[in-house]
Amino acid sequence: MRGRRDRSAATLAEILIAVAVLALFSLALLGTLAQTISLSQKDGDITRATASSRLVMEHFLTKAKTREGYTNLASCGRPLPVAADPGFVYARDIVPCGPAGDTDGLKRIAVHTYFADPSNPTQVDPGRPRQGLALTLSAQVCIP
């Protein structure tokens, strides 16, 4: 009877292997969870930047609806209108798109939205990727 062994119990080696496999899967799951949280935060930042940029762009598009506003479009918005979210800094470009010398043609309005520096909200955050640029919205307008 000494040669027969009870196979209903697990050996210490089997338990260690099972714990190692469980730990490996747990670490993989934890890494995925951390990545998901990071992507969710970035997505929230871009959503806020988009909504805020649309408010700034709407300011320029409203100005361009009248002939006087269209003509003076390049001078409006200095300083840029304050958007709802103080976590961003804005810059704008307004350039003619028509043939050279055509002052009454199309104009392209571009609103560049940057992440604001938390310690100085009027400056771009230098610690962000792409020199702090969150996104750029642009639109073309013509004479009303």
C-alpha positions in Angstrom: 0.0 0.0 0.0 2.9 2.3 0.2 3.1 2.7 -3.6 -0.5 4.1 -3.8 -0.9 7.9 -3.5 -4.0 9.9 -2.9 -4.5 12.0 -6.0 -7.3 14.1 -4.6 -5.1 16.7 -3.0 -3.0 19.2 -5.0 0.8 19.3 -4.5 2.6 22.4 -3.4 4.1 22.8 -6.9 0.7 22.7 -8.5 -0.6 25.4 -6.1 2.5 27.6 -6.8 2.0 27.3 -10.6 -1.7 28.2 -10.3 -0.9 31.3 -8.1 1.8 32.3 -10.7 -0.7 32.0 -13.6 -3.3 34.0 -11.6 -0.8 36.7 -10.8 0.2 37.0 -14.5 -3.4 37.4 -15.6 -4.1 39.9 -12.8 -1.1 42.0 -13.8 -2.2 42.0 -17.5 -5.7 43.0 -16.4 -4.3 45.8 -14.2 -2.2 47.2 -17.0 -5.3 47.2 -19.3 -7.3 49.1 -16.6 -4.6 51.7 -16.2 -4.4 52.2 -20.0 -8.2 52.6 -20.1 -8.2 55.3 -17.4 -5.5 57.2 -19.2 -7.3 57.1 -22.5 -10.6 58.1 -20.9 -8.9 61.2 -19.4 -7.4 62.2 -22.7 -10.7 61.7 -24.4 -12.4 64.0 -21.8 -9.7 66.7 -22.4 -10.2 66.6 -26.1 -14.0 66.7 -25.7 -13.7 69.8 -23.4 -11.3 71.4 -25.9 -13.6 70.8 -28.8 -16.6 72.3 -27.1 -14.7 75.3 -25.9 -13.1 75.8 -29.4 -16.5 75.7 -31.0 -17.6 78.6 -28.8 -14.6 80.7 -29.9 -15.2 79.7 -33.6 -18.8 80.7 -33.3 -17.8 84.2 -32.3 -15.9 84.6 -35.5 -18.6 83.0 -37.7 -21.2 85.4 -36.2 -19.0 88.4 -37.0 -18.6 87.2 -40.6 -22.3 87.2 -41.2 -22.4 90.9 -41.9 -20.4 92.7 -44.6 -18.8 95.0 -42.1 -17.9 92.1 -39.8 -16.5 90.2 -42.7 -14.4 93.1 -43.8 -13.0 93.7 -40.3 -12.7 90.0 -39.4 -8.9 90.1 -39.2 -9.0 92.8 -36.5 -11.8 91.3 -34.4 -11.0 89.0 -31.5 -8.0 90.7 -30.1 -7.9 89.7 -27.4 -9.6 86.5 -28.2 -13.0 86.0 -26.6 -12.9 84.1 -23.4 -14.4 80.6 -23.7 -16.3 78.7 -21.0 -13.3 76.6 -20.1 -10.3 78.4 -18.5 -8.1 75.3 -19.0 -7.3 76.4 -22.5 -5.5 79.2 -24.3 -6.5 80.2 -27.8 -4.8 81.6 -30.9 -6.4 82.4 -34.3 -5.4 82.9 -37.9 -7.5 84.6 -40.5 -6.1 84.4 -44.0 -7.5 85.1 -47.4 -8.0 82.0 -49.5 -8.8 83.6 -52.9 -6.4 84.5 -55.7 -3.6 87.0 -54.9 -4.9 90.5 -54.4 -8.5 89.4 -54.0 -9.6 91.0 -50.7 -13.3 90.1 -51.2 -12.9 86.4 -51.7 -12.9 83.5 -49.2 -11.2 83.8 -45.8 -10.1 80.9 -43.7 -10.6 81.2 -40.0 -8.5 78.8 -37.8 -8.8 78.6 -34.1 -5.9 76.9 -32.4 -6.7 75.6 -28.9 -3.8 74.9 -26.5 -3.8 73.4 -23.0 -3.2 76.1 -20.4 -0.4 75.8 -17.9 -2.0 75.0 -14.5 0.4 77.4 -12.7 -0.1 80.2 -15.2 -3.5 79.9 -17.1 -2.6 82.6 -19.6 0.3 80.6 -21.0 0.5 77.3 -22.9 1.4 74.2 -20.9 4.9 73.3 -22.0 4.7 69.8 -20.5 2.0 68.6 -22.9 2.7 66.8 -26.2 2.7 68.8 -29.5 3.8 72.0 -27.8 0.5 72.0 -25.9 -1.8 72.0 -28.9 -5.0 70.3 -28.2 -6.7 70.8 -31.6 -7.3 73.3 -34.4 -10.7 74.1 -35.9 -11.0 75.9 -39.2 -13.8 77.2 -41.4 -14.0 79.2 -44.7 -16.3 82.1 -45.0 -17.3 84.3 -47.9 -18.8 87.7 -48.2 -22.4 87.7 -46.9 
